[in-house]
Amino acid sequence: MPAVVISFLDGEVLFAETPEITFDLPVLEAQVENVDANSERALIPTTAIRQIIVGEVEDAPAQATVEGWDKAVFHFLDGQLLHAYIAPEASLGRHGGVWRMVERGSEELRTLAIPYSALKAVFRVRVWDSRSAGERAARDAGVSPHLDTVVRVLAEREMRAHGGMRQEEEAPLISRMRRAARRTEQDG
């Protein structure tokens, strides 16, 4: 049974041994290895797990090999991002996936088991950061990247409410379609 480090959504960490992780069931069986724990075995719902480090961390393969792997960005529900090169032998189960990966900027190969319930999405990307400079700066400053969009939408609503934006400025395509429909009605 492989040794694992289980990170829970609430921040707790558990060292254990588990049978091979396949995520075929919504629970994970584990033999608890904590020295001071009273528990010997545990049945853990996958919905309580953020991620699991499986086995030992190894040295990464040659850089040329790693760069031939897919680039992926894991978006966790808690807002964290994980940028990693993913080895081809990923295993996707019914309730989660197991990926061998090298994190961007790292020289370690590790196996992570992540339940789908902890993820917003996993994106395969062409380049590591395709956001605009403004979006990157906002993110680095701790500001939500969607804040600019929210501010813009609220400002547009405010302008409309006070008559500051004409219909044509608001939605030129819809305005052209309405004008064309009125001309058709007038001609017909």
SULCOR-V649992 format. One line per field, one symbol per residue. ss: DSSP state (H for helix, E for strand, - for the rest). psi: psi as a letter, one per 20 degrees, with the letter a starting at -180 (. if undefined). burial: 1 if it has 24 or more other ideal C-beta (glycine too) atoms within 12 Angstrom, else 0. Layout:
# SULCOR-V649992
ss = ???
psi = ???
burial = ???
This chain:
# SULCOR-V649992
ss = -EEEEEEE----EEEEEE--------EEEEEE--------EEEEEHHHEEEEEEEEEEE---HHHHH--EEEEEEE----EEEEEE----EE---EEEEEEEE----EEEEEEEEHHHEEEEEEE-------HHHHHHHH------HHHHHHHHHHHHHHH-----HHHH-HHHHHHHHHHHHHHHH-
psi = pqpqopprhjiqppprqqrpoikhqjqppqopjpgjqiqgqqopphiipgrpppaqprqqrqhhggiirqpqopoqhjiqqopqppqhlqopahjaqpppqoqpjrkpprppppqhiiqgrpppqgqgojqrhgggggghijppiiggggggghgggggghjkipqhhhgnhggghggghggggghh.
burial = 01011111100001111100101000111111000000000101010111111100000100000100111111010000111111100100001111111111000011111111111001000000000000000000000000000000000000000000000000000000000000000000
